[in-house]
Structures are given as C-alpha cells and as structure tokens.
Amino acid sequence: MSKLELDIYVVDAFTDQQFKGNSAAVVPVTQWPSVELMQSIAAENNLSETAFIVPVNQKLGYTSSSNQYQIRWFSPLTEIDFCGHATLAASFVLFNQLGVTGEIEYLTQEVGNLFVQQKQNGRIEMSFPNQKPDEIDDTPSALLDGLSRLPVKVLRNRQAYVAVVASEQDVFEVEYDSDQLKQLAPYDVVVTAKGSEYDFVSRYFWPANGGDEDPVTGSIHTGLAPYWAEQLGKQNLVALQASKRSGVLHCQLVDDRVLVSGTGVLYLKGTIYV
C-alpha cells in the first residue's frame, strides 16, 4: 500500500500554447520528502525539472500561508541550484490552481530570495539576482570541440559558459557534441547572438546536469539579459530561446535584479502514489 499521495501538476512554461515552451512538474508538499524520494520522482517524471515547494509556515499550509515558500528543483539526474522555468511553473500553480494572490517570495538554498507576481496581462514576473557573466581569456578545448560554430567571445557565470556567436543563424544551426560538453561540468553551455525579430536568441545545452538541450531556460537569462542590455544599450529586452519547442522571455534590468516574465499553460493535474 502506498504511504504517500502527492499532488502533481505539469505546466508548459514561457509559452501560451500547450506542447511549446518548457515543461516542468510541480509538487506542492507541506514538508520535505527525502532527497532520495524527490530525486526518484524527478527521474520518473523525466522532465527537465521537477519543482518541490513547501510553505514556510507549514501550519498554515497553502490556503492561508504568508506567501513565503521554500523551493527546490531536481532534474532527472541531480538537484539543481536554480531553475527559472520551474519557478514560473510553481508560481502558475500557486496563482491559478491553489488560489494564492499577491507577491510570492521563494527562499532558496543557493540564489537567495526570489520574488514573483502575476501581472494583469497574465504574465508571471520573477525577480531574480543579476548573474551577469564575465569574459574569460582561456576557452576550454571541450567547449570549442563541442560546438559546430566557433564563438566570437566566451563568457561564464556561476551556471554556464556563454558562447557568443556571429549571427542568429549560427544559433539556429549549431550542433553540439554531448560527450565534449559533459567535460565542462559543473558548467552548462549557452549559445547566443543578437536577434532580428527578437533582441537576442539563444540555445542551452546541459548534458552534464540534466539532458542534451533544454527547451527554455529562465535562469540563464539572468546572465544573458545583463550582457545583451549592455551590448544593445537598453534595459527592456525580449528574447527567444530557439529550441524545437521554443519559448519567449521578457527581461528587464532593475537595479541589481533581473525581471524575467512569461506565461504558462496547464497540461496535467494528478496524483503521485509512493
């Protein structure tokens, strides 16, 4: 007999269409399951991330909490320090399924406190720390060998190597060697260029931490948006992550924060029996 029954939601994030954007599972709980169980659930879901959320005031639960939650993210392979699209998915569930109103505050282990609100236009706006990357002089050979397009510049932040290429067509057409990019662990790789229809475009590869190509990666835009804001001389940007599923992200720089906004669509609501 199952010991636990847990609610689960799956949300397509950074899109207004089902089967686009990036899918994330959201599991609201009132106390943390074991790390082993959370990892097993994430592996069973086999989505790029599964987010687990717990009310800070556990006695109040979800119906009358103080809008403060702890959040943790798991890929099928490992726990992740920071995930934007699963944060959007968790917020979508809180706002649209669990009746939460007002600003949500997430307490995280690695990236401080995250603040989220739902705008009148339906977009969910997330306030993240600015994680602008720094240019590096010594580019790892595994990065150069792992991409079919040669970068014109390489930067890095706490999350990933940022390979800036000559054109958005290079981003659309770049191929990658997973075995080479795995050697860059714990860092992932994002390829980016100035866009034509959008301010900038990108694709994100993370074979060392979750899978081959991530459909839409909210977290890396805390690094891409500050970089492109400086290059383009503007504080408000619209970005396309040009994966097969694709997704659109609205980014704004405000002081030492990066606001990343997008929409979500509910795909699934169910129960986990463990």
C-alpha positions in Angstrom: 0.0 0.0 0.0 1.2 3.5 -0.8 2.4 5.6 2.1 2.1 9.0 0.4 -0.3 10.6 -2.1 1.2 13.8 -3.5 -0.5 16.2 -5.9 1.4 16.9 -9.1 0.9 19.5 -11.8 2.7 19.8 -15.2 2.9 23.3 -16.7 4.3 24.4 -20.1 6.3 27.5 -19.1 7.3 30.5 -21.2 4.5 29.9 -23.7 0.8 30.4 -24.2 0.4 27.1 -26.2 0.4 23.6 -25.0 3.3 21.5 -26.2 5.6 24.5 -26.5 7.9 26.2 -24.1 9.5 24.1 -21.4 7.5 21.6 -19.3 8.0 21.4 -15.5 6.4 19.3 -12.9 5.3 21.0 -9.7 4.8 19.0 -6.4 3.4 21.1 -3.5 4.1 19.4 -0.2 3.8 20.6 3.4 7.1 19.1 4.5 10.1 17.9 2.5 10.2 14.3 1.3 13.6 12.7 1.5 16.1 13.9 -1.1 16.2 10.3 -2.5 12.4 10.3 -3.0 12.4 13.8 -4.6 15.2 12.7 -7.0 13.3 9.5 -7.8 10.1 11.4 -8.6 12.1 13.8 -10.8 13.7 10.9 -12.6 10.3 9.2 -13.1 8.8 12.4 -14.4 11.7 12.7 -16.8 11.1 16.4 -17.5 13.9 18.9 -17.5 12.9 19.9 -13.9 10.5 19.0 -11.1 10.0 21.7 -8.5 9.0 20.9 -4.9 7.5 23.7 -2.8 6.9 23.9 0.9 5.1 26.8 2.8 7.5 28.5 5.2 4.7 28.4 7.8 3.8 24.8 7.5 0.9 25.0 10.0 -1.0 27.4 7.7 -0.5 25.2 4.6 -1.3 26.6 1.2 -4.7 28.2 1.7 -3.7 30.9 4.2 0.1 31.0 4.1 2.2 34.1 4.3 3.1 33.7 0.6 6.6 32.5 1.6 7.7 29.2 0.2 10.9 27.2 0.1 11.6 25.8 -3.4 13.9 23.1 -4.6 14.5 21.9 -8.2 15.5 18.5 -9.5 16.5 17.4 -13.0 16.2 13.7 -13.8 19.9 13.4 -12.8 20.5 15.8 -9.9 19.3 18.6 -7.7 19.7 22.0 -9.5 20.8 25.2 -7.8 18.5 27.5 -9.7 15.7 27.0 -12.3 13.7 29.8 -13.8 11.0 27.9 -15.9 10.2 25.6 -13.0 9.8 28.6 -10.7 7.4 30.1 -13.3 5.5 26.7 -13.3 5.4 26.6 -9.5 4.1 30.2 -9.4 1.5 29.4 -12.1 0.2 26.6 -9.9 0.1 28.7 -6.8 -1.7 31.6 -8.5 -4.1 29.6 -10.8 -4.7 26.3 -9.0 -4.1 27.0 -5.3 -5.7 30.4 -5.0 -2.6 32.4 -3.9 -2.8 36.2 -4.5 -0.2 38.9 -4.1 3.6 38.6 -4.3 5.2 35.2 -3.7 8.6 35.0 -2.0 10.7 31.9 -2.5 13.5 31.1 -0.2 16.3 29.1 -1.9 19.4 27.4 -0.8 21.8 28.8 -3.4 20.5 32.1 -5.0 18.8 33.9 -2.2 15.2 35.1 -2.2 13.2 35.2 -5.4 10.1 37.4 -5.7 7.2 36.6 -8.1 4.0 38.3 -9.0 1.3 37.8 -11.7 0.6 40.9 -13.8 -2.8 41.9 -15.1 -1.8 40.7 -18.6 -1.4 37.2 -17.1 2.4 37.2 -17.4 4.2 35.9 -14.4 7.1 38.2 -13.5 10.0 36.8 -11.5 12.6 38.9 -9.8 16.0 37.2 -9.8 19.5 38.2 -8.8 21.7 39.6 -11.6 24.1 36.9 -12.7 26.0 38.8 -15.5 28.8 36.6 -16.9 32.4 37.7 -17.1 34.5 37.3 -20.3 37.2 34.6 -20.0 40.6 34.5 -21.7 41.3 30.8 -21.7 38.4 28.9 -23.5 38.3 25.2 -22.7 39.1 23.0 -25.7 36.0 20.9 -24.8 33.8 23.9 -25.5 35.4 24.6 -28.8 35.3 21.0 -29.8 31.8 20.6 -28.5 30.2 23.2 -30.8 30.0 23.3 -34.6 30.2 27.1 -34.6 33.2 29.0 -33.3 32.4 31.6 -30.7 33.5 35.2 -31.3 33.6 35.6 -27.5 33.2 33.4 -24.4 32.0 34.4 -21.0 31.0 32.5 -17.9 28.8 32.9 -14.8 28.1 30.6 -11.9 25.9 28.5 -14.1 27.2 28.2 -17.7 29.7 29.1 -20.3 28.2 31.8 -22.7 29.3 31.3 -26.3 28.5 34.4 -28.3 28.4 33.6 -32.0 28.4 35.8 -35.1 24.7 35.5 -36.1 21.3 34.2 -35.0 21.6 31.8 -37.9 24.6 30.3 -36.2 22.4 29.8 -33.1 19.7 28.1 -35.1 22.1 25.8 -36.9 24.7 25.0 -34.2 25.2 21.3 -33.5 26.8 20.0 -30.3 28.8 17.1 -29.0 27.4 15.9 -25.7 30.5 14.0 -24.7 32.6 17.1 -25.1 30.3 19.4 -23.3 30.0 16.9 -20.4 33.6 17.6 -19.7 32.7 21.2 -18.7 30.8 20.0 -15.6 29.6 21.6 -13.4 29.0 24.3 -16.0 26.4 24.1 -18.8 26.7 25.9 -22.2 24.5 28.6 -23.8 25.0 29.8 -27.3 23.6 33.2 -28.1 23.6 36.0 -30.7 21.8 39.3 -31.4 18.4 38.7 -33.0 16.4 40.2 -35.8 12.8 39.8 -34.7 13.9 39.5 -31.0 16.6 41.4 -29.2 18.6 38.2 -28.7 18.3 34.5 -29.3 19.9 31.5 -27.5 20.0 27.7 -27.1 21.0 25.9 -24.0 22.9 22.6 -23.7 23.4 20.8 -20.3 24.4 17.2 -20.8 26.4 17.2 -17.5 23.4 18.2 -15.4 20.1 17.2 -16.9 19.9 16.4 -20.6 21.1 17.4 -24.0 19.2 20.6 -25.0 16.9 22.5 -22.5 13.8 23.8 -24.3 13.6 27.1 -22.4 15.9 28.2 -19.6 14.7 31.1 -17.4 17.7 31.0 -15.1 20.4 31.7 -17.8 18.5 34.9 -18.8 19.7 36.4 -15.5 23.1 36.3 -17.3 22.1 36.8 -20.9 19.8 39.8 -20.3 22.5 41.9 -18.5 25.1 41.1 -21.2 22.8 42.0 -24.0 21.4 45.0 -22.2 25.0 46.4 -22.2 25.6 45.4 -25.8 22.3 46.9 -27.1 22.0 49.9 -24.8 18.6 49.0 -23.5 17.1 47.8 -20.2 14.0 46.0 -21.6 14.5 43.1 -23.9 12.5 40.3 -25.5 14.4 37.0 -26.0 13.7 33.9 -28.0 15.1 30.5 -26.9 15.3 28.8 -30.2 14.9 25.1 -29.3 12.5 22.8 -31.1 9.7 23.7 -28.6 10.9 27.4 -28.3 9.9 30.0 -25.8 9.7 33.8 -25.4 11.1 35.6 -22.3 10.5 39.2 -21.4 13.5 40.6 -19.5 14.1 43.9 -17.6 17.0 45.1 -15.6 16.1 46.9 -12.4 19.0 47.9 -10.1 20.8 44.6 -9.1 17.8 42.4 -10.2 16.7 40.9 -13.5 13.0 40.6 -14.0 12.1 37.6 -16.2 8.5 37.3 -17.3 6.5 34.8 -19.3 3.2 32.9 -19.5 2.3 29.3 -18.7 -0.2 26.7 -19.7 -1.5 23.8 -17.5 -1.0 20.4 -19.1 -1.6 17.9 -16.4 -3.0 17.6 -12.8 -2.8 14.3 -11.0 -1.7 12.3 -8.0 1.6 10.5 -7.2 1.3 7.3 -5.2 4.6 6.5 -3.4 
